[in-house]
Amino acid sequence: MATDYDAPRKNEDEGDQDSIQELQARRSDKSSGVVDEDETEAAEGFELPGADLSGEELAVRVLPRQADEFTCSSCFLVHHRSQLAYEKKGQMVCTECAA
């Protein structure tokens, strides 16, 4: 935040009055922070565990692992070879898991 050093300074009495006025404004504005939300509408977007998803189709095209990629033995994500931190006994670990 920029400070204007040429502006006249406030004395301590003015600073106390400003803070009291701000507190009074916040107290009168309590109801503005309340959100009126319908619980049934909010609950409709949630999927319960064990729900039947057999009729759903994936909209994502899945590609097999490429020659320049590896699967991390810690997080099991597929990464590019440039993210390989180390390889021990055939187990490859990405830089994120190694950190």
C-alpha positions as CSV (number, residue, x, y, z in Angstrom):
1,M,0.0,0.0,0.0
2,A,1.4,3.4,-1.0
3,T,1.9,6.0,1.7
4,D,1.6,9.7,1.0
5,Y,4.2,11.3,3.2
6,D,3.1,14.9,2.2
7,A,-0.5,14.4,3.5
8,P,-1.3,16.0,6.9
9,R,-1.1,13.6,9.8
10,K,-4.1,12.7,11.9
11,N,-3.8,13.0,15.6
12,E,-4.7,10.2,18.0
13,D,-8.2,11.5,18.7
14,E,-9.2,11.4,15.0
15,G,-8.0,7.8,14.7
16,D,-10.1,6.7,17.6
17,Q,-13.3,8.3,16.2
18,D,-12.8,6.6,12.8
19,S,-12.4,3.2,14.3
20,I,-15.5,3.6,16.5
21,Q,-17.5,4.7,13.4
22,E,-16.3,1.7,11.5
23,L,-17.3,-0.7,14.3
24,Q,-20.7,0.8,14.5
25,A,-21.1,0.4,10.7
26,R,-20.1,-3.2,10.9
27,R,-22.5,-3.9,13.8
28,S,-25.5,-2.5,11.9
29,D,-24.5,-4.5,8.8
30,K,-24.6,-7.9,10.4
31,S,-27.6,-9.2,8.4
32,S,-25.9,-8.5,5.1
33,G,-23.5,-11.5,5.6
34,V,-26.3,-14.0,6.0
35,V,-26.9,-16.2,2.9
36,D,-30.4,-17.6,2.3
37,E,-29.8,-21.0,0.8
38,D,-32.4,-23.7,0.1
39,E,-31.0,-26.9,1.6
40,T,-32.9,-29.2,-0.8
41,E,-31.5,-27.5,-3.8
42,A,-28.0,-27.6,-2.4
43,A,-28.3,-31.4,-1.6
44,E,-29.5,-32.3,-5.1
45,G,-26.0,-31.8,-6.6
46,F,-24.3,-34.3,-4.3
47,E,-23.9,-37.9,-5.2
48,L,-24.1,-40.4,-2.3
49,P,-21.6,-43.2,-2.0
50,G,-22.9,-46.4,-3.5
51,A,-25.2,-44.6,-6.0
52,D,-25.9,-46.5,-9.2
53,L,-23.7,-45.0,-11.9
54,S,-24.0,-47.8,-14.4
55,G,-25.9,-45.7,-16.9
56,E,-23.3,-42.9,-16.9
57,E,-20.8,-42.6,-19.7
58,L,-17.3,-41.0,-19.5
59,A,-16.8,-37.9,-21.7
60,V,-13.0,-38.1,-21.4
61,R,-10.8,-39.8,-24.0
62,V,-8.3,-42.0,-22.2
63,L,-4.9,-42.5,-23.8
64,P,-2.4,-45.3,-22.9
65,R,0.9,-44.4,-21.3
66,Q,3.3,-43.0,-23.9
67,A,6.9,-44.1,-24.4
68,D,8.2,-40.9,-22.7
69,E,6.0,-41.2,-19.6
70,F,6.2,-43.2,-16.4
71,T,3.8,-44.1,-13.6
72,C,5.0,-42.9,-10.1
73,S,5.2,-45.8,-7.6
74,S,4.1,-43.5,-4.8
75,C,1.1,-41.4,-6.1
76,F,0.3,-43.7,-9.1
77,L,0.0,-40.8,-11.5
78,V,1.4,-40.8,-15.0
79,H,4.1,-38.2,-15.5
80,H,6.5,-37.1,-18.3
81,R,10.1,-38.5,-17.9
82,S,11.3,-34.9,-17.1
83,Q,9.6,-35.2,-13.8
84,L,11.4,-38.4,-12.8
85,A,13.2,-37.8,-9.5
86,Y,14.9,-41.2,-9.1
87,E,14.5,-44.9,-9.9
88,K,15.3,-47.7,-7.4
89,K,14.8,-51.4,-8.1
90,G,12.4,-50.7,-10.9
91,Q,10.3,-48.3,-8.8
92,M,10.1,-44.8,-10.3
93,V,9.2,-41.7,-8.1
94,C,8.2,-38.3,-9.4
95,T,9.7,-35.1,-8.2
96,E,6.5,-34.1,-6.3
97,C,6.6,-37.3,-4.2
98,A,10.4,-37.1,-3.7
99,A,10.2,-33.6,-2.2
